[in-house]
Amino acid sequence: MRVTLRTAAYVCLSALALWVSSGVSARDLSQDEALRLREQGRIIPLEKLLELVAQRHPQSSLLEVELEEDDDIYIYEVELATRDGVVRELEFDAHTGTVLKDEEDD
């Protein structure tokens, strides 16, 4: 059986797409899971997170907060609008409060 370069490339791209969609992304946690993790001391409380956000971007407007698990690491993902109207996406290590990402949202 003869395999053309185009066919081989298609098979490789299909396999890559399947691998990427098979669980590489983060999982959003429910409110009950977040409460349990907070009670166990495994994540910082939301109040502390909001203090950290306010220190980085004073007078910003909170748009969304999500708690995600990615490879057994808990991450707070925050979307906000600065006082200048710029939408930013931030990520914090939910256990330590360390900033992992702070960038303008596309």
C-alpha positions, 0 to 999 in steps of 0.5 A: 500500500502506497501512502502519499505525503498528503495522506500521512500529513492528514493522519498526523494532524487528525491524531494531534487534534484527537490528542489535544481534545482528549483532556489536555484542557483544564477542568472548571470546578463547581461551587461545592468543590471550591468550598471543600478545597477552601475548607481543607486549606488547599486554595486561598479564599475568594476574598484574598484573591479579590485583594490581590486583584485590586492591588494589581489593578486598582479601580478595575471592574470584575467581569468573571472568576473561575476556579480550574484544575489543570494537572492537579494544580488549582488556578483562579482565572480572572477577567476584569476591565481596567479603569481605562476600559481594557479587558485583562485576563489574569491567572493565579495559583489558587493555593499560593496566590502567585500571579501566573499570567496578567495580559490583555485579553484578545 
